[in-house]
Amino acid sequence: MWDFFSTVRHRHSVRHYQSDMPVEDAPLHAILEMACAAPSAGDLQAYRIIVVRDPAERAALAAAAENQQFIAEAPVCLVFCADPKRSAREFGERGERLYAIQDTTIAAAYAQLAVVAAGMGSAWIGYFDTDAVRRLLTLDTELEPIALMTIGYPAELPTATPRRRINDVVSFR
Ligand SMILES: Cc1cc2nc3c(=O)[nH]c(=O)nc-3n(C[C@H](O)[C@H](O)[C@H](O)COP(=O)(O)O)c2cc1C
C-alpha cells in the first residue's frame, strides 16, 4: 500500500481503459466510502453520487461530453452532483452558491485518490452538456451535475503532466 504522497504522485488522468476488466463491487464501495469521508460544510454532504455501469448509459454520457469516448470505454462512470438546496437550508445563499459545489468537488477529489489506492485509474471530466446529463440520468431538478469521473483498469501508462512552479501559485505573507 502506498503512502499518501506516493498516492498523489501516482494519480494521472487515464483516458484508455481495459473494457473487459470490470470494477468489482468491493473496491467501488471503498472508493465511494472515501468520497463520503471528505469534509463538507456543516457535515451536510450536499451532493449525490450516481454510479453508472450500464454500457448504453455510458455511451450516452460520452455523447453528452463532446464524444470523449473513454467515458464509454471505462466500466464505471461516477456522476458527482451538487445538491445546493440541501446546503441552502442551513447556510442560505452561501451554501447554495459555494458550499454545495465545494462539498461535491472535495468528495470527487477524495474518490479520485482512493481510485489510485485501489490500483485503478480515473479521469475527471468537466466538459459536458449539463442539461443532457440531467436528462439522460433523469436527475432530480434540484441536482446539478458538476463532474463525471471514469474509473477502471488502465490500458495506458499516462505520463506526468507539468505543474506551475510552487512560487508561482503560492504567496507567503
Ligand atoms: C475541473 C476539471 C475539468 C476537467 N475536464 C476534463 C475533460 O473534460 N476531459 C478530460 O479528458 N480531462 C479533463 N480534466 C482532466 C485534466 O485535463 C487533467 O487533470 C490535467 O490535464 C492534469 O493532468 P493529470 O490529471 O494527469 O495530472 C479535467 C480536470 C478538472 C479538475
The ligand as an ORCA input file, in Angstrom:
! r2SCAN-3c Opt
* xyz 0 1
  C     -12.425     20.795    -13.422
  C     -11.735     19.802    -14.337
  C     -12.260     19.546    -15.582
  C     -11.642     18.604    -16.426
  N     -12.258     18.266    -17.604
  C     -11.704     17.312    -18.384
  C     -12.383     16.850    -19.547
  O     -13.494     17.263    -19.870
  N     -11.763     15.883    -20.290
  C     -10.565     15.340    -19.952
  O     -10.085     14.471    -20.670
  N      -9.900     15.752    -18.838
  C     -10.457     16.692    -18.036
  N      -9.836     17.071    -16.871
  C      -8.539     16.466    -16.512
  C      -7.373     17.448    -16.713
  O      -7.174     17.654    -18.082
  C      -6.122     16.876    -16.034
  O      -6.377     16.653    -14.668
  C      -4.923     17.827    -16.173
  O      -4.545     17.964    -17.519
  C      -3.711     17.327    -15.380
  O      -3.344     16.037    -15.788
  P      -3.302     14.839    -14.742
  O      -4.722     14.625    -14.234
  O      -2.818     13.653    -15.496
  O      -2.407     15.233    -13.614
  C     -10.440     17.977    -16.018
  C      -9.928     18.232    -14.745
  C     -10.570     19.115    -13.906
  C     -10.049     19.321    -12.498
*
